[in-house]
């Protein structure tokens, strides 16, 4: 499995608006790293850099020492992102959204069917497998996006506020699934504003006032 490192990075969406300065953090195999902070503190910005969606204004993002070039490069290196907005195709079913992603990352059709079923079941979505995304509730869509991310079985799993629309029971189940990913050997990064969820992680990096500080290292 792989280690993802952010090294002395300034992160900005444009040259006049630096969101985070001098961030250095390492996501290690077998651990869950919590990224916390208030809304607008830069959690999504940091995960965007980690996933190859945003190039640092300065500094580097590395996967096992190899510098990320862009999102396609990150995918090839096994970096999976579960975005806050779920990123699902509304015209596809829940199962199709997952299967297409598995096949796009090199899985066979048979593997896609198996992994899709295995990912939907623990999230309570087996009965919704053949429903269109637009027919699902917000919470069901969020769980489908989580199932898709888990089905990809990446070396690095980035999860951006993925429990925001879930009830307590489903939040707990998602935390158990993230822990299982870490136990599988993945490096898991979980951006959250939920103190209880953050406390269940191994380490916590807090964002505020444009800087990153360790709450628990």
C-alpha positions as CSV (number, residue, x, y, z in Angstrom):
1,X,0.0,0.0,0.0
2,X,1.0,3.6,-0.5
3,X,1.7,6.8,1.5
4,X,0.4,10.1,0.4
5,X,2.4,13.2,1.4
6,X,1.7,16.9,1.1
7,X,5.0,18.8,1.5
8,X,5.1,22.5,2.3
9,X,2.2,23.3,0.0
10,X,0.4,26.6,-0.5
11,X,-3.0,25.8,-1.9
12,X,-5.0,28.4,-3.9
13,X,-7.9,28.3,-6.4
14,X,-6.5,31.6,-7.9
15,X,-3.4,33.7,-7.4
16,X,-5.2,36.3,-5.3
17,X,-6.8,33.8,-2.8
18,X,-4.5,31.4,-1.0
19,X,-6.6,29.1,1.1
20,X,-3.9,27.2,3.0
21,X,-0.2,28.1,3.5
22,X,2.7,25.8,4.2
23,X,0.7,22.6,4.7
24,X,2.7,19.4,5.4
25,X,0.9,16.2,6.2
26,X,1.4,12.5,5.6
27,X,-1.5,9.9,5.1
28,X,-0.1,6.5,6.1
29,X,-1.2,3.0,5.1
30,X,-3.4,1.4,7.8
31,X,-4.5,4.7,9.4
32,X,-7.5,7.0,9.2
33,X,-6.4,10.7,9.2
34,X,-9.1,13.2,10.1
35,X,-9.1,16.6,8.5
36,X,-11.2,19.0,10.6
37,X,-12.1,22.7,10.6
38,X,-15.1,24.9,10.1
39,X,-16.9,25.4,6.8
40,X,-14.6,27.3,4.5
41,X,-11.4,26.4,6.4
42,X,-10.0,24.5,3.4
43,X,-10.9,20.8,4.0
44,X,-12.2,20.3,0.4
45,X,-9.2,22.3,-0.9
46,X,-6.8,20.1,0.8
47,X,-8.5,16.9,-0.4
48,X,-8.6,18.4,-3.9
49,X,-4.8,18.8,-3.9
50,X,-4.4,15.2,-2.5
51,X,-6.6,13.8,-5.3
52,X,-4.8,15.7,-8.1
53,X,-7.8,18.0,-8.8
54,X,-5.8,21.1,-7.6
55,X,-2.1,21.7,-8.3
56,X,-0.4,23.4,-5.4
57,X,0.7,27.0,-5.9
58,X,4.0,25.8,-4.3
59,X,5.2,22.7,-2.6
60,X,4.4,19.1,-3.7
61,X,1.9,16.3,-3.4
62,X,3.5,12.8,-3.5
63,X,2.3,9.2,-3.6
64,X,5.1,6.9,-2.5
65,X,7.5,9.6,-3.6
66,X,6.0,10.2,-7.0
67,X,4.7,13.7,-7.6
68,X,1.0,14.0,-8.6
69,X,0.5,15.6,-12.0
70,X,-3.3,15.7,-12.2
71,X,-6.4,13.7,-11.4
72,X,-5.8,11.0,-14.1
73,X,-2.3,10.4,-12.7
74,X,-3.8,10.1,-9.2
75,X,-6.3,7.5,-10.4
76,X,-3.5,5.4,-11.9
77,X,-1.6,5.6,-8.6
78,X,-4.7,4.2,-6.8
79,X,-6.0,7.5,-5.2
80,X,-9.8,7.2,-4.8
81,X,-11.9,10.3,-4.0
82,X,-15.4,10.3,-2.6
83,X,-16.5,13.9,-3.1
84,X,-18.8,15.9,-1.0
85,X,-21.3,16.4,-3.8
86,X,-21.3,12.6,-4.5
87,X,-20.4,13.0,-8.2
88,X,-22.9,10.4,-9.3
89,X,-24.5,10.2,-12.8
90,X,-28.2,10.8,-12.3
91,X,-29.2,8.9,-15.5
92,X,-27.6,5.7,-14.2
93,X,-28.7,3.3,-11.5
94,X,-26.9,3.0,-8.2
95,X,-25.3,-0.3,-9.4
96,X,-24.4,1.1,-12.8
97,X,-22.6,4.1,-11.2
98,X,-20.4,1.6,-9.2
99,X,-19.8,-0.9,-12.0
100,X,-18.8,1.7,-14.6
101,X,-16.2,3.1,-12.1
102,X,-14.8,-0.4,-11.4
103,X,-14.5,-1.2,-15.1
104,X,-13.0,2.3,-15.8
105,X,-10.2,1.5,-13.4
106,X,-9.3,-1.9,-14.9
107,X,-11.8,-4.3,-13.4
108,X,-13.6,-6.9,-15.5
109,X,-17.3,-7.1,-15.9
110,X,-17.5,-10.0,-13.5
111,X,-15.4,-8.2,-10.9
112,X,-17.6,-5.1,-11.3
113,X,-20.7,-7.1,-10.6
114,X,-19.2,-8.8,-7.6
115,X,-17.7,-5.6,-6.1
116,X,-20.9,-3.7,-6.7
117,X,-23.0,-6.2,-4.8
118,X,-20.4,-6.4,-2.0
119,X,-20.2,-2.6,-1.6
120,X,-24.0,-1.9,-1.7
121,X,-25.0,-4.6,0.8
122,X,-23.3,-3.3,4.0
123,X,-24.6,0.2,3.3
124,X,-28.2,-1.1,3.2
125,X,-28.6,-0.4,-0.5
126,X,-29.1,-3.8,-2.1
127,X,-32.8,-3.1,-2.6
128,X,-31.9,0.2,-4.4
129,X,-29.3,-1.3,-6.8
130,X,-31.5,-0.9,-9.9
131,X,-33.0,2.5,-9.0
132,X,-31.9,5.6,-10.9
133,X,-29.8,8.0,-8.8
134,X,-32.4,10.8,-9.2
135,X,-35.0,8.5,-7.6
136,X,-32.9,8.1,-4.4
137,X,-33.0,10.3,-1.3
138,X,-30.0,12.5,-0.5
139,X,-28.8,10.0,2.2
140,X,-29.2,7.1,-0.2
141,X,-27.2,9.0,-2.9
142,X,-24.5,9.7,-0.4
143,X,-24.3,6.0,0.6
144,X,-24.1,5.1,-3.1
145,X,-21.1,7.4,-3.5
146,X,-19.5,5.8,-0.5
147,X,-20.2,2.3,-1.9
148,X,-18.6,3.3,-5.2
149,X,-15.5,4.6,-3.5
150,X,-15.2,1.4,-1.4
151,X,-15.7,-0.8,-4.5
152,X,-12.6,0.7,-6.2
153,X,-10.4,-0.7,-3.5
154,X,-7.8,2.0,-3.7
155,X,-4.4,2.4,-2.0
156,X,-5.4,5.8,-0.8
157,X,-9.1,6.7,0.0
158,X,-10.1,10.4,0.4
159,X,-13.5,11.0,1.8
160,X,-14.9,14.5,1.9
161,X,-17.7,15.1,4.5
162,X,-19.3,11.8,3.5
163,X,-21.5,11.4,6.6
164,X,-23.2,14.9,6.5
165,X,-26.6,13.6,5.3
166,X,-26.6,10.3,7.2
167,X,-28.4,9.3,10.4
168,X,-26.5,8.1,13.5
169,X,-26.7,4.4,12.6
170,X,-25.4,5.0,9.1
171,X,-22.7,7.3,10.3
172,X,-21.5,4.6,12.6
173,X,-21.6,2.0,9.8
174,X,-19.6,4.3,7.5
175,X,-16.9,4.7,10.2
176,X,-16.7,1.0,10.5
177,X,-16.2,0.6,6.8
178,X,-13.5,3.3,6.7
179,X,-11.8,1.4,9.5
180,X,-12.0,-1.8,7.5
181,X,-10.4,0.0,4.6
182,X,-7.5,1.1,6.8
183,X,-7.2,-2.5,8.2
184,X,-7.0,-3.6,4.5
185,X,-3.9,-1.4,4.3
186,X,-5.3,1.7,2.6
187,X,-4.3,5.2,3.7
188,X,-7.7,6.8,4.6
189,X,-8.2,10.6,4.8
190,X,-11.6,11.7,6.2
191,X,-12.6,15.4,6.1
192,X,-15.3,16.1,8.6
193,X,-16.8,18.7,10.9
194,X,-18.1,16.0,13.3
195,X,-16.0,15.9,16.5
196,X,-17.3,12.4,17.3
197,X,-16.3,11.1,13.9
198,X,-12.9,12.8,14.1
199,X,-12.3,11.2,17.5
200,X,-12.7,7.8,16.0
201,X,-9.8,8.5,13.6
202,X,-6.1,7.8,14.4
203,X,-4.8,11.3,13.9
204,X,-6.4,14.7,13.4
205,X,-5.1,17.7,11.4
206,X,-7.1,20.9,12.1
207,X,-7.4,23.7,9.6
208,X,-8.1,27.3,10.5
209,X,-6.9,30.8,9.6
210,X,-5.2,29.5,6.5
211,X,-3.0,27.1,8.4
212,X,-2.9,23.4,9.4
213,X,-2.1,22.4,12.9
214,X,-2.1,19.0,14.6
215,X,-4.9,18.4,17.1
216,X,-3.7,14.8,17.5
217,X,-0.5,13.6,15.8
